[in-house]
Amino acid sequence: PFWKLVLKQFDDLLVKILIAAAVVSFLLARLNGETGLTAFLEPSVIFMILAANAAVGVITETNAEKALEELRAYQADVATVLRNGCFSILPATELVPGDIVEVGVGCKVPADMRMVEMLSHQLRVDQAILTGESCSVAKELDSTSAMNAVYQDKTNILFSGTVVVAGRARAVVIGVGSNTAMGSIRDAMLRTEDEATPLKKKLDEFGTFLAKVIAGICILVWVVNIGHFRDPSHGGFLRGAIHYFKVAVALAVAAIPEGLPAVVTTCLALGTKRMARLNAIVRSLPSVETLGCTTVICSDKTGTLTTNMMSVSKVCVVRSVHQRPITDEYSISGTTFAPDGFIYDASENQLEFPPQSPCLLHIAMCSALCNESTLQYNPDKKSYEKIGESTEVALRVLVEKVGLPGFDSMPSALNMLTKHERASYCNHYWENQFRKISVLDFSRDRKMMSVLCSRKQQEIMFSKGAPESVMARCTHILCNDDGSSVPLTMDIRNELEARFQSFAGKDTLRCLALALKRMPEGQQSLSYADEANLTFIGLVGMLDPPRDEVHSAIHSCMSAGIRVIVVTGDNKSTAESLCRQIGAFEHLDDFTGYSYTASEFEGLPPLERANALRRMVLFSREWNLLIRRCLLKPCNHIMKWLQ
């Protein structure tokens, strides 16, 4: 409530002393029979300073709370629920355990639910907001057999606040409100004790010391003047005692630094305003000061150190079977969903016209057509957003970066488009060139999807999927030098598999292989048997890239003597690769002893666990309150969370 927020601003020992001093000063003025503005000037000034101090604190914290209210956007507003024998759309707040809910692409999961029926070949959910996983997660009907399963292991559970990016399913509600995973996290954060900041402790110590000094001065002045209580000028012993009590109190009031709370609040408010310019929300004014005393920063990975926008960073194609090396590798710039970026060859030379490369052109064609996601521009947020699977949106962005054939003035032509038009301009071109006829959805056993398209009475099937699955079905390859199709030999297969291992291993990229197949004229449907004798187009590697400013920020923290610990729910190898890229591991080659999962850390003996605390850099596959409870508090660190 607002009144509690106002009272909170006066919950400080020094402020309480000032209030007491102002009240006493006011009463003394009344007892002396003084009139006029000057008689109440001192208490009035003190009250004005305290009111201004409280107003600054209330305004700052109210603005922060309004910003934090936007986090409620992660909660679903409505849900498709089975009631009275039919599905109807109801407010999510009306859900109760036992309700059957249907979810589909783009739906925010309204409650914690257990899967009961799959309405498509697969269901994939983006649960980065809960676990920090950079890739969407495939859900299934089978229950998990893992002991002490963490959220990532519960593949049959849909968690409140997460987003469905592919497929449709029905699930039964098992938890709402505080009984959900997100709700338990929120409650745990509210239960976390509100520790006093170093400045707060110092001010409290100063207030206690000041109270003792003032009390001592009052008593000393009053006692020293006991002999003057009977002076004739006072008109009696009692009046003399009251007179010198007033003198003692006046001395005490004069000794109190009335402006100190206002100065402190003003300085903290200026710090809050400066951080707001950097898009950092400060919920409580004293927390600004803590930043200057921080010894450990615990940072989330997905969306904090990274952009949380899957981006294609490398492409591998076959150059020619007559040259060595037989493959060409391209790198792609750009780390967001914005369709801006360039393509570079192995010598780091920018390609002036990427569509001139036959393989890149066919990769763009396949990425645009074998795709069920949407890339759009949000004018309110002034950013490009995805609808659907992150990996598919990354392919759509790649299509925009490759460009279109026959457009020599491509950059200047695209610059004339509005951002809304630019979002999927090249994708729309390919979608208008071809007509989709049939789709084979992704399935876990095939690990690929295919789409049959028609263009000028020519039917082509485009496929994409896990490299091992697609390459096993390929018998030919598309050459980048002349666009010819040649048989896929064992030597070429081994070379491509080596490139795949390099992408997925050292670079920890999420890899997809793309392929095509010329189909008989007039074919109107696809079967699984059609996914054979494919022509390999290329290998695409993507990742959730680190933010541009992260590496320098990590270096600045280390130079200032601040430890940085990366905390993520993502898998260990992906997190280690990111830490290597941003410099969190400095120049380490062996991460043993510096990187732990929750289960690995909890399995350590007490002595080894204490040693691990001193050098830990990465903590993966667990939620970050475990760090606060088990790791850092025993070490007496001053800690800040970045999320």
C-alpha positions as CSV (number, residue, x, y, z in Angstrom):
1,P,0.0,0.0,0.0
2,F,1.0,3.6,-0.6
3,W,0.9,4.6,3.0
4,K,3.3,1.8,3.9
5,L,5.7,3.1,1.3
6,V,5.5,6.6,2.8
7,L,6.1,5.3,6.4
8,K,9.1,3.3,5.1
9,Q,10.9,6.6,4.3
10,F,10.8,7.5,8.0
11,D,12.0,4.1,9.2
12,D,15.5,5.3,9.9
13,L,17.1,6.1,13.3
14,L,18.6,9.5,12.2
15,V,15.2,10.5,10.7
16,K,13.5,9.5,14.0
17,I,15.9,11.6,16.0
18,L,15.2,14.6,13.7
19,I,11.4,14.1,14.1
20,A,11.9,14.0,17.9
21,A,14.0,17.1,17.8
22,A,11.4,19.0,15.7
23,V,8.6,18.0,18.0
24,V,10.5,19.1,21.1
25,S,11.5,22.3,19.5
26,F,7.9,23.0,18.5
27,L,6.6,22.2,22.1
28,L,9.3,24.4,23.7
29,A,8.2,27.3,21.4
30,R,4.6,26.8,22.5
31,L,5.5,26.6,26.2
32,N,7.5,29.8,26.0
33,G,4.5,31.5,24.6
34,E,6.4,32.6,21.5
35,T,4.4,33.7,18.5
36,G,5.1,34.6,14.8
37,L,6.8,32.7,12.1
38,T,10.3,32.9,13.6
39,A,9.2,31.0,16.7
40,F,8.5,27.9,14.7
41,L,11.1,28.3,12.0
42,E,13.5,25.6,13.1
43,P,10.9,22.8,13.5
44,S,9.3,23.9,10.3
45,V,12.6,23.6,8.4
46,I,13.2,20.2,9.8
47,F,9.8,18.9,8.8
48,M,10.2,20.4,5.3
49,I,13.5,18.6,4.9
50,L,12.1,15.3,6.0
51,A,9.0,15.7,3.8
52,A,11.2,16.5,0.7
53,N,13.4,13.5,1.6
54,A,10.4,11.2,1.8
55,A,8.9,12.5,-1.4
56,V,12.1,11.8,-3.4
57,G,12.2,8.2,-2.0
58,V,8.5,7.6,-2.7
59,I,8.7,8.9,-6.3
60,T,11.8,6.9,-7.1
61,E,10.5,3.6,-5.7
62,T,7.0,4.2,-7.2
63,N,8.5,4.6,-10.7
64,A,10.6,1.4,-10.1
65,E,7.5,-0.5,-9.1
66,K,5.6,0.7,-12.2
67,A,8.5,-0.6,-14.4
68,L,8.5,-3.9,-12.5
69,E,4.8,-4.2,-13.1
70,E,5.6,-4.7,-16.8
71,L,7.0,-8.1,-15.8
72,R,3.4,-9.2,-15.4
73,A,3.3,-9.3,-19.2
74,Y,4.8,-12.8,-18.8
75,Q,1.6,-14.0,-17.3
76,A,-1.1,-15.1,-19.7
77,D,-4.3,-13.0,-19.8
78,V,-6.6,-15.7,-21.2
79,A,-6.7,-19.4,-21.7
80,T,-8.6,-21.9,-23.9
81,V,-10.3,-24.1,-21.2
82,L,-12.6,-27.1,-21.4
83,R,-15.8,-26.1,-19.5
84,N,-19.2,-27.7,-19.8
85,G,-18.1,-30.1,-22.5
86,C,-16.6,-27.5,-24.9
87,F,-13.5,-25.3,-25.1
88,S,-14.0,-21.6,-24.4
89,I,-11.7,-18.7,-23.8
90,L,-11.7,-17.6,-20.2
91,P,-9.5,-15.2,-18.1
92,A,-6.4,-17.1,-16.9
93,T,-7.2,-16.0,-13.3
94,E,-10.3,-18.3,-13.3
95,L,-8.2,-21.5,-13.9
96,V,-8.2,-24.1,-11.1
97,P,-6.3,-27.4,-10.7
98,G,-7.9,-30.1,-12.8
99,D,-8.9,-27.8,-15.7
100,I,-8.0,-29.1,-19.2
101,V,-6.3,-26.3,-21.3
102,E,-5.4,-26.3,-24.9
103,V,-2.3,-24.4,-26.0
104,G,-0.8,-23.6,-29.5
105,V,1.9,-21.6,-31.2
106,G,2.2,-18.1,-29.6
107,C,0.3,-19.0,-26.4
108,K,1.6,-18.0,-23.1
109,V,1.2,-20.9,-20.7
110,P,-1.4,-19.7,-18.1
111,A,-0.5,-22.1,-15.3
112,D,1.7,-25.1,-14.5
113,M,0.2,-28.0,-16.4
114,R,1.0,-31.7,-17.1
115,M,0.7,-32.8,-20.8
116,V,-2.2,-35.2,-21.4
117,E,-2.7,-35.1,-25.2
118,M,-0.5,-34.1,-28.2
119,L,-2.4,-32.5,-31.0
120,S,0.6,-32.2,-33.4
121,H,3.8,-34.1,-34.1
122,Q,5.7,-32.1,-31.5
123,L,5.3,-29.3,-29.0
124,R,8.2,-27.0,-28.3
125,V,8.2,-24.3,-25.6
126,D,10.5,-21.4,-25.0
127,Q,11.1,-21.5,-21.2
128,A,14.2,-19.1,-21.1
129,I,12.3,-16.8,-18.8
130,L,12.3,-19.6,-16.2
131,T,15.4,-21.7,-16.8
132,G,17.6,-19.6,-19.0
133,E,17.8,-22.2,-21.8
134,S,18.7,-20.4,-25.0
135,C,16.9,-23.0,-27.2
136,S,13.3,-24.1,-27.0
137,V,12.5,-27.4,-25.3
138,A,10.6,-30.4,-26.8
139,K,7.8,-31.5,-24.5
140,E,6.4,-35.1,-24.3
141,L,3.7,-37.0,-22.7
142,D,6.0,-39.5,-20.9
143,S,6.8,-38.7,-17.3
144,T,10.4,-38.2,-16.2
145,S,12.2,-40.9,-14.2
146,A,15.0,-38.6,-13.0
147,M,15.4,-38.4,-9.2
148,N,15.5,-34.8,-7.8
149,A,14.5,-33.5,-11.3
150,V,15.0,-29.8,-11.9
151,Y,12.8,-27.8,-14.1
152,Q,14.9,-28.6,-17.2
153,D,14.3,-32.4,-16.6
154,K,10.5,-32.1,-16.4
155,T,9.8,-32.5,-20.1
156,N,6.1,-33.4,-19.5
157,I,5.3,-30.2,-17.6
158,L,4.3,-26.8,-19.1
159,F,5.4,-24.0,-16.8
160,S,3.4,-20.8,-16.3
161,G,4.7,-17.8,-18.2
162,T,6.6,-19.8,-20.8
163,V,5.7,-19.5,-24.5
164,V,4.7,-22.2,-27.0
165,V,6.7,-21.8,-30.2
166,A,5.7,-24.9,-32.1
167,G,2.8,-27.4,-32.0
168,R,-0.5,-27.8,-30.2
169,A,-1.4,-29.9,-27.1
170,R,-3.8,-30.3,-24.2
171,A,-2.7,-30.3,-20.6
172,V,-4.2,-30.5,-17.1
173,V,-3.7,-27.7,-14.7
174,I,-1.6,-28.8,-11.6
175,G,-0.8,-25.4,-10.1
176,V,-1.9,-21.8,-10.2
177,G,-0.7,-18.6,-8.6
178,S,2.0,-19.2,-5.9
179,N,1.8,-22.9,-6.5
180,T,3.5,-22.6,-9.9
181,A,7.3,-22.6,-10.6
182,M,7.2,-18.9,-11.4
183,G,5.1,-18.2,-8.3
184,S,7.5,-20.1,-6.0
185,I,10.4,-18.1,-7.4
186,R,8.5,-14.8,-6.7
187,D,7.6,-15.9,-3.2
188,A,11.2,-17.0,-2.5
189,M,12.4,-13.6,-3.6
190,L,9.9,-11.9,-1.3
191,R,10.9,-14.1,1.6
192,T,14.6,-13.2,1.1
193,E,15.6,-11.2,4.0
194,D,16.1,-7.4,3.4
195,E,19.7,-6.9,4.4
196,A,20.9,-3.5,5.4
197,T,23.3,-1.9,3.0
198,P,26.8,-0.8,4.1
199,L,25.7,2.9,4.1
200,K,22.5,2.0,6.0
201,K,24.6,0.3,8.6
202,K,27.0,3.3,8.9
203,L,24.1,5.7,9.2
204,D,22.4,3.6,11.8
205,E,25.7,3.5,13.7
206,F,26.0,7.2,13.4
207,G,22.4,7.7,14.5
208,T,23.0,5.5,17.6
209,F,26.2,7.4,18.4
210,L,24.5,10.7,17.9
211,A,21.6,9.8,20.1
212,K,23.9,8.8,22.9
213,V,26.0,12.0,22.5
214,I,22.8,14.2,22.5
215,A,21.5,12.5,25.5
216,G,24.8,13.0,27.3
217,I,24.9,16.7,26.4
218,C,21.4,17.2,27.6
219,I,22.0,15.5,30.9
220,L,25.4,17.2,31.4
221,V,24.2,20.7,30.7
222,W,21.2,20.2,32.9
223,V,23.2,18.7,35.8
224,V,25.9,21.4,35.6
225,N,23.3,24.1,36.0
226,I,21.5,22.5,38.9
227,G,23.0,25.2,41.2
228,H,21.3,27.9,39.1
229,F,17.8,26.5,39.3
230,R,17.0,28.8,42.3
231,D,18.2,32.0,40.7
232,P,15.7,34.7,41.3
233,S,15.4,35.4,37.6
234,H,13.7,32.0,37.1
235,G,11.1,32.5,39.8
236,G,11.6,29.2,41.5
237,F,13.4,25.9,41.4
238,L,11.0,24.1,39.1
239,R,10.9,27.0,36.6
240,G,14.8,27.0,36.7
241,A,14.9,23.3,36.0
242,I,12.6,23.7,33.0
243,H,14.6,26.7,31.7
244,Y,17.9,24.7,31.7
245,F,16.1,21.7,30.2
246,K,15.1,24.0,27.3
247,V,18.7,25.1,27.0
248,A,19.9,21.5,26.9
249,V,17.4,20.5,24.3
250,A,18.2,23.6,22.2
251,L,21.9,22.6,22.2
252,A,20.9,19.0,21.2
253,V,18.7,20.3,18.3
254,A,21.5,22.5,17.1
255,A,23.9,19.5,17.1
256,I,21.7,17.4,14.8
257,P,22.7,17.5,11.1
258,E,19.2,18.2,9.7
259,G,20.4,18.2,6.1
260,L,22.2,14.8,6.2
261,P,19.3,12.6,5.3
262,A,18.3,15.0,2.4
263,V,21.9,15.0,1.1
264,V,22.1,11.2,1.2
265,T,18.7,10.8,-0.5
266,T,19.6,13.3,-3.2
267,C,22.9,11.6,-4.0
268,L,21.2,8.2,-4.2
269,A,18.4,9.7,-6.4
270,L,21.0,11.1,-8.8
271,G,22.6,7.7,-9.0
272,T,19.2,6.1,-9.6
273,K,18.5,8.6,-12.4
274,R,21.9,7.9,-14.0
275,M,21.2,4.1,-13.9
276,A,17.7,4.7,-15.4
277,R,19.4,6.2,-18.5
278,L,21.2,2.8,-18.8
279,N,17.9,0.9,-18.6
280,A,18.6,-0.3,-15.0
281,I,15.7,-0.4,-12.7
282,V,16.5,0.6,-9.1
283,R,13.7,-0.7,-6.8
284,S,15.1,0.7,-3.6
285,L,17.3,3.9,-3.2
286,P,19.8,2.4,-0.7
287,S,20.6,-0.4,-3.2
288,V,22.3,2.2,-5.4
289,E,25.0,2.7,-2.7
290,T,25.6,-1.1,-2.5
291,L,26.9,-1.1,-6.1
292,G,29.9,0.8,-4.9
293,C,30.7,-1.9,-2.4
294,T,29.9,-4.9,-4.5
295,T,32.5,-7.7,-4.4
296,V,30.6,-10.3,-6.4
297,I,28.3,-9.9,-9.4
298,C,26.1,-12.9,-10.3
299,S,24.8,-12.6,-13.8
300,D,22.2,-14.5,-15.6
301,K,23.3,-15.7,-19.1
302,T,20.3,-15.7,-21.4
303,G,19.1,-12.2,-22.2
304,T,21.6,-10.6,-19.9
305,L,25.0,-11.6,-21.2
306,T,23.5,-12.7,-24.4
307,T,20.9,-11.1,-26.7
308,N,18.4,-14.0,-26.3
309,M,18.0,-13.7,-30.1
310,M,19.2,-16.8,-31.9
311,S,21.4,-15.7,-34.8
312,V,23.2,-17.6,-37.6
313,S,26.9,-17.0,-37.2
314,K,28.4,-19.6,-39.6
315,V,27.5,-21.3,-42.9
316,C,29.4,-24.2,-44.5
317,V,28.9,-25.3,-48.1
318,V,30.7,-27.5,-50.6
319,R,32.9,-25.4,-52.9
320,S,34.0,-28.0,-55.4
321,V,34.9,-31.7,-55.4
322,H,38.0,-30.9,-57.5
323,Q,39.6,-28.4,-55.1
324,R,41.1,-28.5,-51.6
325,P,39.7,-27.7,-49.2
326,I,36.4,-28.8,-50.7
327,T,34.3,-26.7,-48.4
328,D,33.6,-22.9,-48.1
329,E,32.9,-21.4,-44.8
330,Y,31.1,-18.1,-44.3
331,S,30.6,-16.0,-41.2
332,I,27.6,-13.7,-40.7
333,S,27.5,-10.5,-38.7
334,G,24.6,-9.3,-36.6
335,T,23.5,-10.5,-33.2
336,T,19.8,-9.6,-33.1
337,F,16.6,-10.3,-35.1
338,A,17.2,-7.1,-37.1
339,P,17.7,-8.0,-40.8
340,D,21.0,-6.1,-40.9
341,G,24.3,-7.7,-41.3
342,F,26.9,-8.8,-43.8
343,I,28.4,-12.1,-45.0
344,Y,32.1,-12.7,-45.0
345,D,34.2,-15.4,-46.6
346,A,37.0,-17.4,-44.9
347,S,39.5,-14.5,-45.6
348,E,37.1,-12.1,-43.8
349,N,36.3,-10.3,-47.1
350,Q,32.7,-9.1,-47.3
351,L,30.6,-10.6,-50.1
352,E,29.4,-7.8,-52.3
353,F,26.5,-9.8,-53.7
354,P,25.8,-13.0,-51.7
355,P,23.1,-14.3,-54.1
356,Q,25.7,-14.9,-56.7
357,S,26.8,-17.9,-54.6
358,P,24.5,-20.8,-55.7
359,C,24.6,-22.5,-52.3
360,L,23.9,-19.3,-50.4
361,L,21.0,-18.6,-52.8
362,H,19.5,-22.1,-52.2
363,I,20.1,-21.8,-48.5
364,A,18.0,-18.6,-48.5
365,M,15.4,-20.3,-50.6
366,C,15.1,-23.3,-48.3
367,S,15.3,-21.2,-45.1
368,A,12.4,-19.0,-46.3
369,L,10.1,-21.9,-47.5
370,C,10.8,-24.6,-45.0
371,N,9.9,-22.4,-42.1
372,E,6.8,-21.8,-40.0
373,S,7.9,-18.7,-38.0
374,T,7.3,-15.0,-38.4
375,L,9.7,-12.1,-38.2
376,Q,8.0,-8.7,-37.6
377,Y,8.8,-5.2,-36.5
378,N,7.2,-3.9,-33.3
379,P,6.8,-0.1,-33.5
380,D,6.0,0.3,-29.8
381,K,9.2,-1.4,-28.7
382,K,11.1,-0.2,-31.8
383,S,12.6,-3.7,-32.3
384,Y,12.2,-6.8,-34.4
385,E,10.4,-9.7,-32.7
386,K,9.8,-13.3,-33.4
387,I,6.7,-15.5,-33.5
388,G,7.6,-19.1,-33.3
389,E,10.8,-21.1,-33.0
390,S,14.0,-19.1,-32.4
391,T,16.0,-21.3,-34.7
392,E,13.5,-20.8,-37.5
393,V,13.5,-17.0,-37.0
394,A,17.3,-17.0,-37.2
395,L,16.9,-18.6,-40.6
396,R,14.5,-15.9,-41.7
397,V,17.0,-13.2,-40.6
398,L,19.7,-15.1,-42.7
399,V,17.4,-14.9,-45.7
400,E,17.3,-11.1,-45.4
401,K,21.0,-10.9,-45.0
402,V,21.7,-13.0,-48.1
403,G,19.3,-10.9,-50.3
404,L,17.6,-11.6,-53.6
405,P,18.9,-12.5,-57.0
406,G,19.1,-9.9,-59.8
407,F,19.1,-6.9,-57.5
408,D,22.5,-5.1,-58.2
409,S,21.5,-2.1,-56.1
410,M,20.1,-4.3,-53.3
411,P,21.3,-2.3,-50.2
412,S,20.0,1.0,-51.5
413,A,16.7,-0.6,-52.5
414,L,16.2,-2.1,-49.1
415,N,17.1,1.1,-47.3
416,M,14.0,2.7,-48.9
417,L,11.7,0.3,-47.2
418,T,10.0,0.9,-43.9
419,K,11.1,-1.2,-41.0
420,H,7.8,-3.1,-41.1
421,E,8.3,-3.9,-44.8
422,R,12.0,-4.7,-44.3
423,A,11.4,-7.3,-41.6
424,S,10.5,-10.1,-44.1
425,Y,10.9,-8.5,-47.5
426,C,13.2,-11.2,-49.0
427,N,11.2,-14.0,-47.2
428,H,8.0,-12.7,-48.8
429,Y,9.7,-12.7,-52.2
430,W,10.5,-16.5,-52.0
431,E,7.0,-17.2,-50.6
432,N,5.5,-15.5,-53.6
433,Q,7.8,-17.3,-56.0
434,F,6.7,-20.7,-54.7
435,R,3.4,-22.3,-53.7
436,K,3.4,-24.5,-50.7
437,I,1.6,-27.8,-51.3
438,S,2.4,-30.2,-48.5
439,V,4.3,-30.2,-45.2
440,L,5.9,-33.0,-43.2
441,D,6.2,-31.7,-39.7
442,F,9.2,-32.2,-37.5
443,S,9.2,-35.4,-35.5
444,R,11.6,-36.6,-32.8
445,D,12.4,-39.9,-34.6
446,R,13.2,-38.2,-38.0
447,K,14.7,-35.0,-36.5
448,M,13.8,-33.0,-39.6
449,M,10.9,-31.4,-41.5
450,S,10.1,-31.1,-45.2
451,V,7.9,-28.9,-47.3
452,L,6.8,-29.5,-50.9
453,C,6.7,-26.4,-53.1
454,S,5.7,-25.7,-56.7
455,R,7.1,-23.1,-59.1
456,K,6.3,-23.0,-62.8
457,Q,5.1,-26.6,-62.9
458,Q,8.3,-27.7,-61.1
459,E,7.9,-29.4,-57.7
460,I,10.8,-29.2,-55.2
461,M,11.0,-30.6,-51.7
462,F,13.0,-28.5,-49.2
463,S,14.2,-30.2,-46.0
464,K,16.0,-29.0,-42.8
465,G,16.9,-30.8,-39.6
466,A,19.6,-32.3,-37.5
467,P,22.8,-32.7,-39.6
468,E,23.2,-36.4,-38.8
469,S,19.6,-37.1,-39.9
470,V,19.6,-35.0,-43.1
471,M,23.1,-36.1,-44.3
472,A,22.1,-39.7,-43.8
473,R,19.4,-39.2,-46.4
474,C,21.6,-37.3,-48.9
475,T,23.1,-38.9,-52.0
476,H,24.2,-35.7,-53.8
477,I,25.6,-32.3,-53.0
478,L,25.2,-28.8,-54.5
479,C,28.5,-27.3,-55.5
480,N,29.1,-23.7,-54.8
481,D,31.4,-22.9,-57.7
482,D,29.0,-23.7,-60.5
483,G,25.7,-24.8,-58.9
484,S,26.0,-28.4,-60.2
485,S,24.8,-31.4,-58.3
486,V,27.4,-34.2,-57.9
487,P,27.3,-37.5,-56.0
488,L,28.1,-37.4,-52.2
489,T,31.2,-39.5,-51.8
490,M,32.6,-40.8,-48.5
491,D,35.4,-38.3,-48.5
492,I,33.0,-35.4,-48.9
493,R,30.8,-36.9,-46.2
494,N,33.7,-37.2,-43.8
495,E,34.7,-33.5,-44.5
496,L,31.2,-32.3,-43.8
497,E,31.0,-34.4,-40.6
498,A,34.3,-32.9,-39.5
499,R,32.9,-29.4,-40.1
500,F,29.8,-30.3,-38.2
501,Q,31.8,-31.6,-35.2
502,S,33.8,-28.3,-35.3
503,F,30.7,-26.2,-35.3
504,A,28.9,-28.2,-32.5
505,G,32.0,-29.0,-30.5
506,K,34.5,-26.1,-30.2
507,D,32.1,-23.4,-31.3
508,T,29.1,-25.0,-29.5
509,L,26.8,-23.9,-32.3
510,R,23.3,-25.3,-32.8
511,C,23.5,-26.8,-36.3
512,L,21.0,-27.5,-39.0
513,A,21.5,-29.1,-42.4
514,L,19.5,-28.0,-45.4
515,A,18.7,-30.1,-48.4
516,L,16.4,-30.2,-51.5
517,K,15.0,-32.8,-53.9
518,R,13.4,-32.4,-57.3
519,M,10.0,-34.1,-57.2
520,P,7.9,-35.6,-60.0
521,E,5.7,-33.0,-61.8
522,G,2.2,-32.8,-60.4
523,Q,3.0,-34.4,-57.0
524,Q,0.5,-33.0,-54.4
525,S,1.6,-34.7,-51.1
526,L,4.6,-35.9,-49.2
527,S,5.3,-39.1,-47.3
528,Y,8.2,-40.1,-45.1
529,A,9.5,-42.3,-48.0
530,D,10.1,-39.1,-50.0
531,E,12.8,-38.0,-47.6
532,A,15.5,-40.0,-49.4
533,N,18.0,-39.3,-52.1
534,L,18.3,-35.7,-51.1
535,T,20.8,-33.1,-52.4
536,F,22.8,-31.5,-49.6
537,I,22.8,-27.6,-49.8
538,G,24.7,-26.5,-46.7
539,L,25.3,-26.6,-43.0
540,V,24.1,-23.7,-40.8
541,G,25.5,-22.9,-37.3
542,M,23.7,-20.6,-34.9
543,L,23.9,-19.4,-31.4
544,D,22.5,-17.0,-28.8
545,P,25.3,-14.4,-29.2
546,P,26.9,-12.4,-26.4
547,R,26.1,-8.7,-26.3
548,D,28.7,-6.4,-27.8
549,E,29.5,-4.6,-24.6
550,V,29.8,-7.7,-22.3
551,H,33.5,-8.5,-22.9
552,S,34.6,-5.0,-21.9
553,A,32.2,-5.0,-18.9
554,I,33.7,-8.3,-17.6
555,H,37.2,-6.9,-18.0
556,S,36.3,-3.7,-16.1
557,C,34.8,-5.7,-13.3
558,M,37.9,-7.9,-13.0
559,S,40.1,-4.8,-13.1
560,A,38.1,-3.4,-10.2
561,G,38.5,-6.5,-8.2
562,I,34.9,-7.7,-8.6
563,R,34.3,-11.4,-9.1
564,V,31.8,-12.3,-11.9
565,I,29.9,-15.5,-11.6
566,V,27.7,-16.6,-14.5
567,V,24.5,-18.4,-13.3
568,T,22.3,-20.1,-15.9
569,G,19.8,-22.9,-16.4
570,D,21.3,-23.7,-19.8
571,N,23.5,-26.8,-20.4
572,K,27.1,-26.7,-19.2
573,S,29.0,-26.9,-22.5
574,T,27.0,-24.0,-24.0
575,A,27.5,-21.9,-20.9
576,E,31.3,-22.7,-20.9
577,S,31.6,-21.6,-24.5
578,L,29.9,-18.3,-23.8
579,C,32.2,-17.7,-20.8
580,R,35.2,-18.3,-23.0
581,Q,33.9,-15.8,-25.5
582,I,33.2,-13.0,-23.0
583,G,36.5,-13.5,-21.1
584,A,35.0,-14.8,-17.9
585,F,37.5,-17.6,-17.8
586,E,40.3,-15.3,-18.7
587,H,43.0,-17.4,-20.3
588,L,42.0,-20.8,-18.8
589,D,42.2,-23.9,-21.0
590,D,40.9,-26.3,-18.4
591,F,37.7,-25.3,-16.7
592,T,37.8,-28.0,-14.0
593,G,37.2,-26.5,-10.6
594,Y,35.8,-23.3,-12.2
595,S,32.6,-24.6,-13.7
596,Y,30.0,-26.6,-11.8
597,T,26.4,-27.8,-12.2
598,A,24.2,-27.8,-9.2
599,S,24.4,-31.6,-8.8
600,E,28.2,-31.5,-9.1
601,F,28.6,-28.9,-6.5
602,E,26.2,-30.5,-4.0
603,G,28.1,-33.8,-4.4
604,L,31.4,-32.2,-3.2
605,P,32.7,-32.9,0.3
606,P,32.5,-29.8,2.6
607,L,36.2,-28.9,2.3
608,E,36.2,-29.1,-1.5
609,R,32.9,-27.2,-1.6
610,A,34.6,-24.4,0.4
611,N,37.5,-24.3,-2.0
612,A,35.1,-24.3,-5.0
613,L,33.5,-21.1,-3.6
614,R,36.7,-19.2,-3.9
615,R,37.3,-19.9,-7.6
616,M,33.9,-20.6,-9.1
617,V,33.1,-18.7,-12.3
618,L,30.2,-20.7,-13.8
619,F,27.2,-22.3,-12.1
620,S,24.8,-24.1,-14.6
621,R,21.6,-26.1,-14.6
622,E,20.1,-24.5,-11.5
623,W,18.2,-21.5,-10.3
624,N,20.1,-18.6,-8.9
625,L,18.6,-18.4,-5.4
626,L,20.6,-21.5,-4.6
627,I,23.8,-19.4,-5.0
628,R,22.5,-16.8,-2.6
629,R,21.5,-19.4,0.0
630,C,24.4,-21.9,-0.2
631,L,27.3,-20.2,-1.8
632,L,27.9,-16.5,-1.3
633,K,26.3,-15.7,2.1
634,P,28.8,-17.8,4.1
635,C,31.7,-15.9,2.4
636,N,30.4,-12.5,3.6
637,H,30.4,-11.0,0.1
638,I,28.4,-8.0,-1.0
639,M,26.5,-9.4,-4.0
640,K,24.5,-8.0,-6.9
641,W,22.3,-9.9,-9.4
642,L,22.1,-8.9,-13.0
643,Q,19.0,-10.3,-14.8
